[in-house]
Amino acid sequence: MAETRKIIRLLSTDIDGNLGLQRAMRKIKGVSFMFSRNTCISLGLDGKRKVGTLNDEELKRVESFVKNPTFPQWMLNRRKDSETGKDLHIVMSDLELKKREDINLLRRIKSYKGARHELGQPVRGQRTRSSFRTQKTVGVSKKALRSAAKPAPAEKK
């Protein structure tokens, strides 16, 4: 039997070798619970099996499947890509890059969401009266009110 490796490098992410495959794949940015579970099922691998026990060929299969999955459209994280029009699943640094590009596009076309991003305000319609406060000033404190309400004691002659 092969030795269990301590750390596995999968899609430029260091993963603990003692984790099960299903749980370990979730450490990769862009891979969710359902995606990792269905990947294990599609490849015929046991999701509870430790990642450190997988051989190089199995790891390459997992890596190539995550990069180019054959799942239904609703399971992918980038449907109808604005540039290509295709359904994609992107992971790791590509995911962060695409997100940043999307936000910059919203800013460039001067949409409402883009303006909210520029101002640092919430984008999805949350209330801002009590949340998202940038300056930590809070009304008037009670101590200051009490000292202002009491008149100064009169001096006796």
N, C-alpha and C positions, 0 to 999 in steps of 0.2 A: 504493500500500500504506500502511496506517495505521501510525503510529509505535508502538513497543513502550513501554508504560507501565512505569515503574520499580516502583511499589508499587500493589497492587490491594487494595481493601477488599471482603472477602467474608465475610458473616455476622459483622460487627463484629470481623474479624481482619485485620491488615495482612499481606499476603503479597507476597513478592518476585516481581516480574513476570517474572524470567528462569527461574523454575521451570516444569517441565511441569505441566499441569493435574492429572494424577493425583497427583503428589507434592505439589503446592501445596494440594490439598484436605485432605491429611493434617495440615496445620498447624492445621486447625479442630478444636477439642476435641469428641470424639465421633464423628469420621470416621476409620475404619480403612482399611487398605490395600485390603481386599476391597470395602468400601463405595465407596471412591473409584473403584476400577477399574470396578465394575458401574454406577456413576453415569455414567461416561464412555461405556460401551457402550450404556446405555439411552437416553442423550441423543444418541447418534451423533456424539460429539466425539472427536477424537484425544487420547489421554491424554498423548502426548509434546509436544503443542503448547504453546507458552509461554503462560502466563496473561496476560501483558502484551499479547498480540496479540488476545485475545478482545474482541468488542465488547460494549456494555452489554446488548444483548438476550440474548446467550449467557450472560453472567454472571447475569442475572436468572433465566434458565431453570435454571441450575445451583443457584442459591440456593433457588429454590422447590422444586426436586426434593429437595434435601438436607433441607429442612424437612418435606416430605411425600412420602417415597419410596414407590414401588410395588414393593417387594421382597418376597420370601417372609418369613414370620414369623421364621424362625431367624436372619435377617440383621439384625434390628432390635436395638437395645441396651436396650429396655425392653418386655419381653413381659408381657402380663397385668398392666398397671398396677394397683396396689392400690386406687387411687381410682376409676378409670374402668372397669377391666377390659379395656381395649383394648390392642392392640399398637402401641407408639409408638417413634419414633426421636427422641431429644432430643439437642440439641447446645448447646455453649457454656455460658452461665451457668445455663440451665435444668437442665443435667446436674448441675452442682455443687449446685444448690439441691435437686434431687430426692434426691441422694445424702445430703445433710445431713439432709433430712426423714426418710429411711429409717432413718438411724442414730438420730435422736431418737425415732422410733417404737419401735425396739428397746430403747432406754433406758427409755422410758415404760412399756412392757409388762413390763419387768424380765426380759428374756430373757437367756440365757447370753451371747450375742454382745453385747448391750447393756451388760452388766456388764463384759465385757472391754474394750469401747470406753471406758467410764468410767474404768477403771483404767489405761488406756494400755497394756494387754497385747496380745499377738497374738491375733487372733480366730479364725484358721483352724487351730488345733491344732498350731502349731509348738512346738518345745522351747524352754524359757526358761532352761535351766541356764547356757548360755554366751552365748546371743544375747539381745538386747533388754535388756541391762543398763543400768539408769538411773544408778546410782552407780558411778563408775569405779574403785572399790576392788578390788584384785586380791590375794587371799590374803596370804601372807607373802613378802617379798622375800628372796633368798638372802643378800645382804650383811648384813642384820639378823640372820640366823640365825648366820652365822660369828662376828660380833662378840659375840653372846650366849653362844656355845659356848666361846670361849676365856676362860679365867680371867685376871684382871688379874695382871700380873707382880708377884711378891712384892718388897717393898722390902728392900734389904740395909742392915744397920746397921753 
